[in-house]
Amino acid sequence: MTGQIAVKNITDADLIKKAKIKQIFSNFGPLFGFVGLLLLFSILTGGKIVQPKNLSLMLSQVFVLMTCCSGVFLIMTVGGLDFSQGSVLGLSSIIFCWVSMYSIPLAIVASIVSGAVMGAFNGFFHVKFKIASFIVTMCSQYFFRCLCKYITTAGPVPASYNVLSLDQTWFKFLLMGIILVAVFVVWHFTRVGFDLRAIGAGETAARFSGCRPDFVKFLVYVTAGAITGFASFINVVHVGAITGTAGRQLETQILIALVLGGMPISGGAKARFSNIILGTLTYCVLEKSLPMVFPVAASQQLVKGIIFLIVVALTIDHESLKVIK
């Protein structure tokens, strides 16, 4: 009997120890991964990756991606996915270019509203007809992308010449910072942030806590669309004109960035705001470093795939894994 108690105590101690190690890895793993990759590629590239010129180029990729990641982060927290972000960015950018010919402030509002409308389109079909989020957003991805290509058939859509004067690093950093601060405040200090985590953990329990899952999920898609619409302003400031391929593959970049940052695919309480920042920075380091180490594009894709698979294998939570909503 004494031996059974001792074995039980040892087993419990081992489980507690494993739980603590898992918690530490979950909290600090993405940070260690980012620092490790930065050091690794600094060595492999002979220090080129940390040169001011390359850091500046890397930073130019961060603004739009991190802004869009903040919106999709909210969607993934409730257990959903959004594969239409690239098309939403492209169409919102076109609308911004059109309206910027009359007024830049009005163009910003127009791009945000257009993104929110497209997000509402996704949210409506997802919530009203109970269609899985990845199916709805894949369908809308093709629909919005088709509109982008149709509009740009005759050539790129230019923005007002005055927009180019706003292509300043500090200004784009300020715009991105506004979105990040807003999401941070909502996430940590409002009832909405609690509801998002509760829905991701389980809708039934969330309803008993007084949450309205359908309304919150619809609101999340509208918000994510509006944020991407705002990101289209940053995008146009940088490129000046929009083609039918604007925002192409953005949804894949967002998903990879968030997962690299430690974002659990099933959402819930284990989501962290730091997933946005660390994930985006890690992805941008990979995007800039891999061409320096592996000149062949196929090799770059292979390495990215391997890294992505390893990260998913190490961070996936098998206990709470479920079908994406």
N, C-alpha and C positions, 0 to 999 in steps of 0.2 A: 504493500500500500504506500509506504514511504517512497519507494522507488518510482511509483506512478506519479506521485505529487512532484517529485524532483524533475522527472521527465517533462511534466506539464509546465513547470516553472521555467525550465530551460527553453521549451518550445515557445512559450509566451514572450520570453526575453528576446529570443531570436526574431520573432515576428515584429516586436516593437523596434528592434534595431534595424531590421529591413525597412520598416515603414519610415523611420527617421532618415535613413540613407536615401530612400526614394523621394522623400520630401525635399531634402537638400538638393538632389539632382534636378528635381522639377523646378525649384526656385532659382538655382544658379547655373544649371546646365547650359541654357542658351547664352549666358554671359561668358562662361568658359569656352563655349564653342566659337563665339565671335572672336574672342581674344586669341584662341588657338589658331583659327583660320587666318587671322591677320598676321600673326607671327610666322605661320607656315609659309604663306605666300610672300611675305617680306623676304624670307630666306630664299625661296625658289625663284623670285624675280630679281634677286640681288638688290633689294631695297627700292626698286622702281615704284612699287605700289604705294609707298608712303611719300613719294616726292610730291611737292606742292601742286604741280601740274596735274598729276593723276588723281590726287585727292580732290582737286577742284572739279575734274570731270566726273568723279564718283559722286560728289555732292550734287551735281546737276541732275543725276538720276534719282536722287532721294526724294525730292520735293513732291512730285506727283505721286510716286509710288507710296510713300508713307502717308500722304493725305488720304488716298483711296483705301489703304490698308485700315485706317481708323474706322471707316464706315463698314467694311466687310468684317472687321473684328466684332462689331456689334451683332452682325448677322450670324457669324459662327458661334457666338456665345450662346445663342438660343438653339444651336444645333443645326443651323441651315447653311447653305452654300449659295454663292452668286457667281454664275459664269457669264453674266452679261455686262460686267463692269467696263471692259474695253470698248464695247459698242456704245454704252451709255456715255463714256468719256468722249468718243468720237463725235456722236451726234450733238452732245452739249457744246463741244468745241465749235462745231459748225454754226450753231445758233448764236454762240458768243460772237463769232466773227461777223455774222450778219448785223447784229444789233450794235456792235462796236463802231460801225460806220456812223451811227447817230449819237451814241453816248456810251462811254465805257462803264460808268456806274450802272446804267440800265442794262448793259450787256451782262454784267456780273449777276444781277438779279435774274435776268432771263435764263442764264445757264443754270443757276441753282434751281429755279422753278422747273425747267425742262428735265433736269436730273431727278427731281422729286417726283414728277409725273411718271417718268419711266420706272422709278422705284415703286410707285403706287401701282403701276401696271403689274409688276412682278408680285407685289404683296397681295393684291386683290385675288389673282388666280391661285396663289399659294394658299391663302387663308379661306377664301370663299368656296373653292372647289376641292380643297384638301389634296392638291397635287404636290408631289415632292418638290422641294425648292430647286434641286439641281435640274429637274426636268423643265420646270417653268422657265428658269433663267437660261437654259440652253436654247429653248425655243425663242425667247425674246432676244437672245444674242444674235441669232440669224436675222430676225426681223429688223432690229435696229441697225445691224451692219449693212443689210440690204439698202436701207434708207440712206446711210452714209455714202455708199457706192453710187447710188442713183443720183444723189445731189451733186456729187463731185465728178460726174461723168465728163463734163466739159472741162474739167481741170480743178486744181486746188482752190479752196475758198479762202481768200486772204482776209486778214483782220485789218483794222484801222492802223495806219502807220504809227500813230501815237502809242499804240500798245507796246511796240518794240522798245520804247524808251523806259518801260517798266521792267525790262529784263535785267534786274539787279539782284545779286545773291542775297543781300540783306532783306530786300523786299519779299522775295519768294520764301525766305526763311520765316519772315514775320507772318505771312499768310498761312504757311504750314503750321506754325506755332499756335495760331489762333484756333485752328481746328483741333490740334492735339490737346490744348488746355481745356477747350469746351468738352471734348470727349472724356478727358480725365475727371473733370468736375462731375459730369453726369454719372460716370461709372462708379466713382467712389462716394459721392456725397448726396445722391438723390435716390428716391424710391425706384426710379426707372432702372438704375444699375442693379439694384437688388432683384427686381423682377426679371431682368435679363438672365441673371445667373440662376434664378429659381426655375425659369422655363427650361433652360438648358439641362438642368439636373433632372427635371421631370415635370411635365405639364400638370399632371393630376395633383401633385403636392402643391404646385404653384397656385392652382385654383383655390385650394383650401386656405392659402395664405392671403387670399383677397386679390390675387392678380387676375388680369384678363388676358390670357395668352394670345388669343386671336388678334385683339386690338394692338397689343404690344408688338407682335411680330409684323403686323402691317405697318405700324409706325417705324419699326426698325428698317424695313425696306425703303420706306419713303426717306428716312434720314440718310441712309447709305447712298441713295440716289442723289440727294441734295448735296452731300459732301463730295461725291464724284463730279457733280455739276460745278461745284466751286473749284475742284481740282482742274477742271477744263480751262479755267481762267489762267491758272499757273502754267498749264500746258501751252496755251496759245501765246502767252507772254514769251515763252522760250522758243517756240518754232515759227510763229508769225503767220503761218498759213496751214490749212488742214486738208489732208487728202483722204481718200476712202479707206486707207489702212490705219488711220489714226487710232491709237489705243489697242492695236492688234496684239494679242497674247497678254494683255495686261491682267486679265483674270487669272491666268496661270501664274504670272509673276507674283500676284498678291497672295494666292494660295500657298505657293512655295515659301514666300517670305514669312508669312504668319506661322507656318509649320516649323520653319527653321528657328523662329523666335520662341518656340515651345507652346504654341497655341494648340490645345486639344481639339481634335476634329469633332468630337462629340459635344464640345462646348461645356457649359456648366460652371460650377464654382471654381474650377481649377484654371480658368482663363485669367490671364494677368495683363494689365495695361502695358507692361514692359514687353510683351510679345510683339507689339507693333514696332517699337523702336529697335530692339535688338534684331528682330527678324528682317526688317528692311535694310539695316546696316550690313547684316551678314550676307544677304542676297546681293547687295551692291558690290561688296568685296569680291564675291564669287564672280559676278558678271564682268568686273574689270580685270580680275587677276587671271582667270582661266585662259583668255586669249594670249596672254604673255607667256604662259607656261605650256599651253597646248595650242599651237597654231591652227591645227585642223579642227573645223567646226564640229565634226562628228565626235571627236575625242572630248571636246568641251561638253557636249550633251551627255555623253556617257558618264563623265565624272560628276556632273550635276545630278544625274539620275541616281548614281550610287550614293552620293552624299544625302540626297533627299530620302532615299530608301532607308539608310542607316538611321537618320534622325527620326523618321516615323517609327521604325522598329524599336528604338530606345525610349521614345516618349509616349507611345500609344498606351492608353489606359484600357486594358482588356476587361477590367471589372465593370466599367461604365460604358463600354463601347456599345453603340446601337446604330440602327439604321438612320441615315441622315434624313432630317425632316423636310 
